[in-house]
Amino acid sequence: MVDENRPASEANSVAKEPAARNPRLNNEGAQGGGKAQKNANGKRRARHHKSNQQRGHGSRGNRGGALYGALDLGTNNCRLLVARPTSSGFKVVDGFSRIVRLGEGLTQTGRLSDDAMDRTVDALRACKNKIDNQNITRLRLIATEACRSAENADSFLERIKSEVGIELEIVDRQTEAQLAVTGCADLVEPGVAGAIVFDIGGGSSELAWLDFRGGRPKSQGKMASSIRSWQSLPVGVVSIAEKFDGINVTPESFEEMVAYVATHLKKFKGREKLRKTIEEHPMHLVGTSGTVTTLAGLHLGLERYDRSKVDGLWMRSEQVADTMRVLVNMDYEKRQANACIGKERADLVLPGCAIFEAIRREWPCDRVRVADRGLREGILISLMSQDQVWSRSSKPSRRRRKPDNNRQKTNQGASS
């Protein structure tokens, strides 16, 4: 599930060492997880492709020269991130983001269209050029919901391999949820009893309940081990827009979208327990998607999107509600003209808001933390953690380390 419309500006760094190599998730509420997925004909087939994307063996403790790459092909976006480890995270050295709408029409036909595949191949060629221009130590290239569900996904992957020269790994929904948590782990506030991390994608949306009541992992990178329940919703901004019309949205049709998403949330195992936990303990939401970052930009009144002011921002429930109300009453032309939305996302932002609103109503939290980060960051952190690039920094040193002035603090631009 990659988010649908996050702006193309890239993070300079994220926090230290995430993810355990393969943390075990409690598959409460999972819908169709695992390495085999059903295609449109009801047949099951293995969808986890082994390839050369995790090439190289890394360099233990080498923070200076090693480069890592992560590519995420979602239902709506194609994104690449190349980064170098730092003493306490990583610094981005190159990136790419393009809206390709790979899943356009997929819900009606069950297939990827020729035009959508052509757009995606062009974007992947641009990514391949960037990859070839870097001496990357480890690289992981993933695809999500559109390639999980399309009848012709296998032939499309073969075309990509033949024409572009890369192999994509179709990750299952459990892996997608895990990577989303890993990418946003350092935005979960210290001292809370848990958090709900959600990622609104183009074709699916992932939810994860982090429960710290039995103890919180000492390393933020092992946050995925605290997942108590998770769910992959078969709804995303593209599928909702095609079902309900994302262009001509009224307050009434918006409520229809919210109600439709709410029917899927009822399948979340531990739903009532989670609601009771929120009532009794401090918790908050963490939203990683273009929908949430767009709302944050509108809330701040930005003339143009600025990641440094959005990533890590806290929004209170009433601020989210007020901003959504303004957006619902904004016609399509005004949405297109808004610098934080733009023409390519004007028909997708309200379907995304409907998914967000359904989550807020199901599990009311006073605050949400906005994350302009996600699967790619989760991939990079996981690969670096496997190579133990931060192992030296964890050892005591007699000499006091100078601060890394190039590292962007994760709460930069945050406000309450």
Backbone torsions as a table, in degrees:
resi	resn	phi	psi	omega
1	MET	NA	95.3	175.1
2	VAL	-91.7	150.3	-176.0
3	ASP	-72.9	161.3	-166.5
4	GLU	-84.3	-30.2	-170.2
5	ASN	-152.6	34.8	176.9
6	ARG	-66.7	137.0	-179.0
7	PRO	-60.1	161.0	-169.7
8	ALA	-78.2	-12.7	-179.5
9	SER	-62.6	142.4	-171.3
10	GLU	-109.1	154.6	176.1
11	ALA	-68.4	148.6	173.2
12	ASN	-84.5	-31.7	178.4
13	SER	-166.1	165.5	170.3
14	VAL	-136.2	177.4	-170.1
15	ALA	-77.8	172.3	-169.1
16	LYS	-66.7	148.1	164.7
17	GLU	34.8	77.5	163.3
18	PRO	-85.5	-154.9	-143.0
19	ALA	-25.6	134.2	170.6
20	ALA	-55.3	153.2	-170.7
21	ARG	-58.5	-44.6	179.3
22	ASN	-150.4	66.7	-176.8
23	PRO	-61.1	139.7	-177.8
24	ARG	-83.7	126.3	179.2
25	LEU	-99.2	144.4	172.1
26	ASN	-81.9	108.8	-169.6
27	ASN	-80.4	58.1	173.9
28	GLU	-84.2	124.5	176.3
29	GLY	83.1	9.1	-179.5
30	ALA	-70.5	143.1	177.2
31	GLN	-121.6	100.6	173.9
32	GLY	77.2	25.5	177.9
33	GLY	-71.3	177.6	-179.4
34	GLY	102.7	172.4	-173.4
35	LYS	-84.3	-6.9	176.6
36	ALA	-115.1	131.8	179.6
37	GLN	-122.6	154.0	176.4
38	LYS	-82.8	136.9	173.2
39	ASN	-90.1	-176.0	-173.9
40	ALA	-65.1	-19.6	179.9
41	ASN	-91.9	4.0	177.4
42	GLY	86.6	-0.9	-179.4
43	LYS	-85.0	148.3	178.2
44	ARG	-99.0	139.7	179.5
45	ARG	-146.9	148.5	179.3
46	ALA	-68.1	133.4	-176.1
47	ARG	-124.7	10.9	-179.5
48	HIS	-100.9	102.0	-173.0
49	HIS	-88.3	125.1	172.6
50	LYS	-83.7	135.0	-179.0
51	SER	-155.3	-165.6	-177.2
52	ASN	-90.9	12.3	-173.0
53	GLN	-71.2	-21.6	177.9
54	GLN	-102.6	45.2	-174.9
55	ARG	-70.5	159.0	178.1
56	GLY	81.7	165.8	-177.7
57	HIS	-116.1	4.8	178.5
58	GLY	75.5	-170.8	-178.3
59	SER	-147.6	101.6	-173.8
60	ARG	-58.7	125.7	177.3
61	GLY	74.8	2.1	-178.7
62	ASN	-90.2	104.7	-179.6
63	ARG	-100.8	-8.4	-170.5
64	GLY	-84.3	-54.5	-168.6
65	GLY	-106.3	-21.4	-174.0
66	ALA	-65.1	137.3	175.5
67	LEU	-115.8	142.2	179.7
68	TYR	-124.9	145.1	-179.0
69	GLY	-128.5	147.8	177.8
70	ALA	-141.5	127.6	176.8
71	LEU	-121.9	134.1	-179.1
72	ASP	-127.2	111.1	175.4
73	LEU	-99.6	108.7	-178.9
74	GLY	-103.6	-171.8	179.8
75	THR	-68.2	-27.1	-177.0
76	ASN	-119.5	-34.1	-172.5
77	ASN	-119.1	152.7	168.4
78	CYS	-120.1	123.1	-172.1
79	ARG	-136.3	140.9	177.0
80	LEU	-131.2	142.7	175.6
81	LEU	-138.6	130.6	175.2
82	VAL	-120.5	131.3	-173.6
83	ALA	-145.4	160.0	177.4
84	ARG	-119.2	133.8	178.4
85	PRO	-61.7	145.3	171.4
86	THR	-117.1	-174.7	-177.5
87	SER	-64.7	-24.7	-176.5
88	SER	-140.8	29.1	178.9
89	GLY	166.3	-133.6	173.2
90	PHE	-152.4	158.3	178.4
91	LYS	-116.8	127.9	-179.7
92	VAL	-72.8	131.3	177.7
93	VAL	-111.2	-17.5	176.9
94	ASP	-161.6	154.4	179.9
95	GLY	-160.3	164.3	-179.3
96	PHE	-153.3	140.8	175.8
97	SER	-151.0	129.4	177.8
98	ARG	-146.6	135.2	174.1
99	ILE	-77.1	119.4	-177.7
100	VAL	-114.3	-17.7	-178.8
101	ARG	50.7	52.1	179.5
102	LEU	-59.3	-34.9	-176.7
103	GLY	-88.0	14.4	-179.2
104	GLU	-60.6	121.0	179.3
105	GLY	79.6	-0.3	-175.9
106	LEU	-63.4	-37.9	-178.2
107	THR	-66.1	-26.5	179.0
108	GLN	-85.7	-38.6	-171.8
109	THR	-105.0	-22.2	-175.3
110	GLY	77.5	6.0	-176.0
111	ARG	-132.3	154.8	172.1
112	LEU	-79.3	132.0	-177.8
113	SER	-78.4	158.5	179.8
114	ASP	-61.1	-44.6	-179.4
115	ASP	-62.1	-42.4	-179.3
116	ALA	-64.7	-41.1	179.6
117	MET	-67.1	-38.9	178.3
118	ASP	-61.9	-44.8	178.7
119	ARG	-60.3	-41.0	-177.0
120	THR	-69.5	-41.3	178.2
121	VAL	-60.9	-40.7	177.8
122	ASP	-61.0	-42.5	179.2
123	ALA	-66.4	-39.7	179.9
124	LEU	-67.7	-31.7	174.9
125	ARG	-62.5	-41.6	178.2
126	ALA	-63.2	-39.5	177.1
127	CYS	-64.8	-42.0	-179.5
128	LYS	-62.1	-38.6	177.3
129	ASN	-61.7	-41.6	178.1
130	LYS	-66.1	-41.2	179.3
131	ILE	-62.3	-43.4	-178.7
132	ASP	-66.8	-23.9	-179.5
133	ASN	-85.3	-1.5	-179.3
134	GLN	-121.2	145.4	175.9
135	ASN	-89.8	79.7	-172.1
136	ILE	-84.9	129.4	-179.3
137	THR	-77.6	-47.7	178.9
138	ARG	-132.4	142.6	-176.0
139	LEU	-145.3	133.2	175.1
140	ARG	-131.5	129.1	-176.2
141	LEU	-121.1	116.4	-174.9
142	ILE	-121.3	157.1	171.3
143	ALA	-128.9	152.8	-173.9
144	THR	-121.0	-130.8	-162.1
145	GLU	-57.3	-45.2	-177.5
146	ALA	-58.9	-42.5	179.7
147	CYS	-79.3	-17.9	174.6
148	ARG	-73.1	-34.7	-167.9
149	SER	-107.2	-17.4	-174.7
150	ALA	-74.2	139.6	177.6
151	GLU	-60.1	-38.9	-174.0
152	ASN	-99.2	22.3	-177.6
153	ALA	-63.8	-39.1	-177.8
154	ASP	-62.2	-44.5	179.7
155	SER	-67.4	-32.8	177.2
156	PHE	-66.6	-40.6	177.8
157	LEU	-63.5	-38.4	177.3
158	GLU	-65.9	-36.8	177.1
159	ARG	-63.8	-43.3	179.0
160	ILE	-60.9	-43.6	179.6
161	LYS	-62.5	-41.3	-177.0
162	SER	-74.1	-46.2	-172.6
163	GLU	-87.9	-31.3	-175.4
164	VAL	-104.1	-33.2	178.9
165	GLY	91.4	23.9	175.3
166	ILE	-131.5	156.5	175.5
167	GLU	-113.8	134.5	179.2
168	LEU	-102.0	142.4	176.2
169	GLU	-100.9	118.2	177.4
170	ILE	-83.3	109.6	-176.8
171	VAL	-85.3	148.0	176.8
172	ASP	-78.4	172.1	-173.7
173	ARG	-68.5	-32.9	177.8
174	GLN	-63.4	-44.8	178.2
175	THR	-62.4	-39.7	179.8
176	GLU	-62.3	-44.1	177.9
177	ALA	-62.9	-41.0	-179.5
178	GLN	-63.6	-44.1	-179.5
179	LEU	-66.3	-36.7	178.1
180	ALA	-62.5	-43.3	178.1
181	VAL	-63.9	-44.3	-179.8
182	THR	-60.2	-42.3	-178.3
183	GLY	-66.7	-26.5	-175.5
184	CYS	-110.8	7.2	-169.3
185	ALA	-56.1	-39.1	-174.2
186	ASP	-76.6	-2.1	177.1
187	LEU	-93.2	-4.5	176.8
188	VAL	-76.8	126.7	-173.0
189	GLU	-67.1	137.5	174.5
190	PRO	-63.5	146.0	173.8
191	GLY	88.9	-5.8	179.0
192	VAL	-85.3	160.4	179.4
193	ALA	-81.3	-11.2	-179.5
194	GLY	166.4	-177.5	179.7
195	ALA	-155.5	158.3	172.9
196	ILE	-111.4	114.5	177.9
197	VAL	-98.8	127.1	178.3
198	PHE	-132.3	144.1	-179.2
199	ASP	-128.7	110.8	-179.3
200	ILE	-89.6	113.0	-177.4
201	GLY	-103.3	-170.5	179.5
202	GLY	-79.9	-39.6	-178.0
203	GLY	-115.5	-18.2	177.7
204	SER	-148.6	166.1	177.5
205	SER	-136.2	136.7	-176.8
206	GLU	-109.1	140.2	178.2
207	LEU	-125.8	140.2	175.7
208	ALA	-141.1	129.6	175.9
209	TRP	-96.6	114.8	174.8
210	LEU	-93.5	123.9	-176.6
211	ASP	-117.4	114.9	-177.6
212	PHE	-104.7	8.1	-173.9
213	ARG	-64.8	-24.2	175.8
214	GLY	-92.0	6.4	-177.6
215	GLY	121.5	140.3	-179.6
216	ARG	-100.4	138.5	178.7
217	PRO	-56.6	138.6	179.5
218	LYS	-65.8	-36.2	177.3
219	SER	-95.6	126.3	178.4
220	GLN	-62.3	-24.8	-179.9
221	GLY	-69.8	-15.2	178.7
222	LYS	-100.9	21.5	-177.3
223	MET	-58.4	-31.7	-177.6
224	ALA	-61.4	-22.4	178.5
225	SER	-69.2	-13.3	178.7
226	SER	-95.2	6.4	178.2
227	ILE	-68.8	118.9	178.8
228	ARG	-90.5	-38.2	-179.2
229	SER	-151.9	147.6	178.7
230	TRP	-147.7	161.1	-178.6
231	GLN	-150.5	140.1	171.1
232	SER	-105.4	111.8	-179.8
233	LEU	-82.2	134.4	179.4
234	PRO	-80.2	39.1	179.2
235	VAL	-135.7	139.2	175.9
236	GLY	-146.2	179.8	-173.9
237	VAL	-65.6	-35.3	-179.6
238	VAL	-70.7	-47.0	-178.4
239	SER	-65.9	-38.0	177.8
240	ILE	-68.5	-41.2	179.4
241	ALA	-62.1	-39.4	-179.6
242	GLU	-73.3	-28.3	-179.4
243	LYS	-80.6	-37.7	-172.0
244	PHE	-115.6	-8.5	-175.5
245	ASP	80.2	106.6	-179.4
246	GLY	-88.5	-3.2	-177.7
247	ILE	-88.9	-58.2	-178.2
248	ASN	-96.8	83.8	-176.0
249	VAL	-105.3	127.3	175.2
250	THR	-110.1	165.2	174.8
251	PRO	-55.1	-34.2	-179.7
252	GLU	-70.4	-45.9	-179.4
253	SER	-69.9	-30.0	175.0
254	PHE	-62.3	-43.0	178.3
255	GLU	-64.3	-33.0	175.9
256	GLU	-64.4	-40.5	176.6
257	MET	-61.4	-46.8	-179.2
258	VAL	-59.6	-44.9	-179.2
259	ALA	-63.0	-37.5	179.0
260	TYR	-64.6	-44.4	178.6
261	VAL	-64.9	-37.9	-178.4
262	ALA	-59.9	-32.1	178.7
263	THR	-64.0	-31.8	178.4
264	HIS	-76.5	-34.0	-179.7
265	LEU	-66.2	-23.2	179.1
266	LYS	-65.6	-16.9	-179.9
267	LYS	-86.2	-2.6	-179.6
268	PHE	-69.0	116.8	-179.6
269	LYS	-72.6	134.7	-174.2
270	GLY	85.2	16.2	-176.7
271	ARG	-57.0	-48.9	-178.6
272	GLU	-72.2	-35.9	177.5
273	LYS	-62.7	-39.8	179.1
274	LEU	-64.7	-41.8	179.0
275	ARG	-62.9	-41.2	179.7
276	LYS	-67.1	-38.2	178.5
277	THR	-62.9	-40.5	178.4
278	ILE	-63.4	-36.4	-180.0
279	GLU	-69.1	-30.3	-172.1
280	GLU	-102.7	-17.2	-174.0
281	HIS	-136.2	154.4	177.0
282	PRO	-69.5	125.1	178.5
283	MET	-145.9	163.3	175.8
284	HIS	-150.2	167.8	176.7
285	LEU	-92.9	150.4	168.8
286	VAL	-126.9	116.8	-176.8
287	GLY	-110.4	120.5	177.1
288	THR	-117.7	99.9	179.0
289	SER	-174.3	160.8	176.5
290	GLY	-64.2	-29.5	176.2
291	THR	-59.0	-49.3	-175.6
292	VAL	-70.6	-40.8	179.3
293	THR	-67.5	-33.6	176.6
294	THR	-65.7	-44.6	176.8
295	LEU	-59.1	-40.6	179.3
296	ALA	-63.5	-42.9	177.9
297	GLY	-61.7	-41.1	177.5
298	LEU	-66.3	-41.7	178.9
299	HIS	-60.0	-39.5	-179.7
300	LEU	-79.1	-11.7	-179.0
301	GLY	70.1	34.4	-177.1
302	LEU	-70.5	136.5	176.1
303	GLU	-75.7	-25.8	171.6
304	ARG	-148.3	154.9	-176.0
305	TYR	-64.9	136.2	-179.8
306	ASP	-134.5	106.0	-176.1
307	ARG	-58.8	-37.7	-176.4
308	SER	-63.5	-22.4	178.7
309	LYS	-95.1	-13.1	-174.6
310	VAL	-102.8	-47.8	-176.4
311	ASP	-65.0	121.8	-177.8
312	GLY	92.4	-2.7	-179.0
313	LEU	-66.5	139.0	171.8
314	TRP	-95.4	133.5	172.1
315	MET	-124.6	134.1	176.6
316	ARG	-81.8	161.0	-174.9
317	SER	-57.0	-42.5	-178.0
318	GLU	-69.2	-29.6	176.7
319	GLN	-69.5	-39.3	175.7
320	VAL	-63.1	-46.1	-179.1
321	ALA	-61.4	-44.0	-179.5
322	ASP	-64.2	-41.7	-178.9
323	THR	-68.5	-39.5	177.1
324	MET	-63.2	-39.5	-179.2
325	ARG	-61.8	-41.8	177.0
326	VAL	-63.0	-42.4	-176.9
327	LEU	-68.0	-40.0	179.2
328	VAL	-63.2	-32.7	-179.3
329	ASN	-90.3	7.0	178.5
330	MET	-94.2	126.2	-179.0
331	ASP	-75.5	172.0	-173.0
332	TYR	-60.4	-40.8	-179.3
333	GLU	-63.9	-40.4	178.7
334	LYS	-68.6	-36.2	176.1
335	ARG	-63.8	-42.3	178.4
336	GLN	-61.3	-37.6	-175.9
337	ALA	-79.0	-15.6	-177.7
338	ASN	-75.5	129.1	-174.3
339	ALA	-66.3	-24.4	178.8
340	CYS	-85.2	-6.3	179.9
341	ILE	-115.2	-68.3	176.7
342	GLY	86.4	167.7	-176.2
343	LYS	-64.3	-37.1	-174.4
344	GLU	-73.5	-17.3	-175.3
345	ARG	-118.8	0.8	-173.7
346	ALA	-62.5	-28.9	179.8
347	ASP	-92.5	-2.8	-176.1
348	LEU	-109.1	-21.9	-171.7
349	VAL	-67.4	-39.2	179.9
350	LEU	-72.4	-39.6	170.4
351	PRO	-56.4	-39.2	176.3
352	GLY	-64.4	-40.4	177.5
353	CYS	-62.0	-35.1	179.0
354	ALA	-64.2	-39.0	176.9
355	ILE	-65.7	-46.5	178.0
356	PHE	-59.2	-45.3	-177.6
357	GLU	-64.5	-39.0	178.0
358	ALA	-62.6	-39.6	177.7
359	ILE	-65.9	-43.3	-179.9
360	ARG	-62.4	-39.6	-178.9
361	ARG	-72.7	-35.5	-179.3
362	GLU	-68.8	-42.5	-178.5
363	TRP	-131.3	81.1	-175.1
364	PRO	-65.0	121.9	173.6
365	CYS	-122.9	147.6	-177.6
366	ASP	-69.1	-26.9	-173.4
367	ARG	-137.6	152.9	171.6
368	VAL	-130.7	139.9	175.2
369	ARG	-104.4	130.5	-173.9
370	VAL	-88.8	131.4	-178.5
371	ALA	-121.5	116.3	170.5
372	ASP	-96.5	68.1	-177.8
373	ARG	-168.6	168.3	-177.4
374	GLY	-179.9	-126.9	-170.7
375	LEU	-64.1	-41.8	-177.9
376	ARG	-62.7	-43.5	177.7
377	GLU	-62.8	-39.2	177.2
378	GLY	-62.4	-40.3	177.1
379	ILE	-62.5	-49.6	-177.3
380	LEU	-59.9	-45.4	-178.5
381	ILE	-64.6	-40.2	179.2
382	SER	-63.2	-46.0	-179.9
383	LEU	-63.9	-43.2	179.8
384	MET	-66.0	-37.6	178.1
385	SER	-64.1	-42.1	177.9
386	GLN	-60.3	-36.4	179.4
387	ASP	-84.9	1.3	176.5
388	GLN	53.8	42.6	-177.9
389	VAL	-67.8	-17.6	180.0
390	TRP	-101.9	8.7	-173.2
391	SER	-63.1	-35.7	-179.1
392	ARG	-68.3	-36.6	-177.7
393	SER	-69.6	-17.2	180.0
394	SER	-83.5	-11.0	180.0
395	LYS	-87.4	145.8	179.1
396	PRO	-64.8	144.2	-179.0
397	SER	-126.9	142.0	179.3
398	ARG	-75.9	-26.5	-178.1
399	ARG	-98.6	137.3	-179.3
400	ARG	-75.6	125.5	-178.1
401	ARG	-76.0	135.9	175.8
402	LYS	-70.7	146.2	179.5
403	PRO	-64.1	147.1	178.7
404	ASP	-88.6	99.5	-175.6
405	ASN	-70.9	-14.9	-178.8
406	ASN	-84.7	-12.4	-176.2
407	ARG	-80.8	123.7	176.6
408	GLN	-77.9	124.9	178.4
409	LYS	-67.4	144.1	-174.2
410	THR	-68.8	-20.2	179.7
411	ASN	-101.1	16.3	179.8
412	GLN	-60.0	130.8	179.1
413	GLY	83.1	-3.0	-178.1
414	ALA	-73.3	144.6	174.7
415	SER	-149.3	161.7	179.9
416	SER	-116.4	NA	NA
